[in-house]
Amino acid sequence: MQSLLNKKIVLGISGGIAAYKSAELARLLMQEGASVQVVMTEAAAQFITPVTMQALTGNPVYTNQWDARISNNMAHIELSRTADAILIAPASADLMAKLSLGLADDLLTTLCLARDCPLLLAPAMNLQMWQHPATVRSAERLRSDRVELLGPASGAQACGEVGMGRMLEPAEITEQLIAFFQKKVLEGKRVLITAGPTFEAIDPVRGITNRSSGKMGFAIARAALEAGAQVHLIAGPCELNTPLLATGKIQRTDVVSAKDMYEAVMASPNCDLFFGVAAVADWAIANPSKEKMKRQGKAIPEIQFAPNPDILLTMAQSAKKTKGKPNPYCVGFAAESTKLEEHADDKRKRKGIPLIVGNIGPDTFGSDLNQLLLIHERGSKKLAKAPKLQLARQLIQFVATQL
Ligand code: CTP
């Protein structure tokens, strides 16, 4: 699935050691379907060659405003008029200072001043440079001019120091650029999501779990963030990376058992939307052993079960009606082996929730693809087989219309 299909991105590169990562960034943008036009400052060409960027993008690279290759000799106008966005990575302290003052003494800065498309910067500099009052002022001015700053991150720097100022990784910049282009239908909303399986311990080394990979719940978290929400993701044991972590708009709590998940949900601040995507164990082990159960010389163990609290039901019961709509708006998930619509709708009514999402087909566990049936108070809507992230985006758009 390509999330930047048909997008034209001008990739600006300014002078900083992080420029070596711009090659990887160009590749990732193109993998997502974007066409990439590189514009470099003279200093950037000291760190990475225009030839490298030209070979990777398949487009001529522009480095100065006197370049005669554009027929009307107005590269600064031409390049931005066809672009969907200008992304500068790395953006040096010097470049940020110039842009914040509206200076235009080379092609890249002139292009930014003359642009009629959004501008996003991925700052990269030494920690002291980032903390310098002049750079703090530049960043504030740029933000108030509606320039998006992506990062920077904190960590080890090329100069040997450790701290704030590292450029975000190319994958994080790409993820944030994709998010930038999505509709902000959940701006200002707080979203709580449970995802993945739960694990009920039998003894310190054994337990009962299920085949949920967490992919659908994590995709919904990403889609909600892309839509402008603040997200709290409560995840059972799974190996997935937290989406859009660098935005600072997602909090993740890792849990193990259904009881842990219930407690984490109850301790989470109020939310506007709750998605119960986790495959929560219906029963906990009533008599877990503190020590590993030994096989030799022992009778076959008897495992007793005790019911787990129903997280979704508890959330739905806590929902208050405001202006005729429940808050939080609760969305449940159902995996059924037969009569999906009938069983899922029955579950929706039993739990008292406005929307339940049925997984169509038994092959969704661990897969990147899924098919969904949205069952609500007034009928149902099928979402055809697609990557889970694409379905998550469609689900978020649908839910936003219901709020
Ligand atoms: N759920 C929950 N807490 C539980 C159990 C389930 O929040 N203890 C949520 C799941 O996250 C999902 C929905 O409830 O959104 C699934 O409903 P449930 O009735 O538990 O499904 P099944 O266990 O599949 O029910 P059944 O065995 O009756 O089909």
Boltz pocket constraint, residues with backbone or C-beta under 6 A from the ligand:
constraints:
  - pocket:
      binder: B
      contacts: [[A, 194], [A, 258], [A, 276], [A, 277], [A, 278], [A, 279], [A, 280], [A, 281], [A, 282], [A, 308], [A, 309], [A, 310], [A, 311], [A, 312], [A, 313], [A, 331], [A, 332], [A, 333], [A, 334], [A, 335], [A, 347]]
      max_distance: 6.0
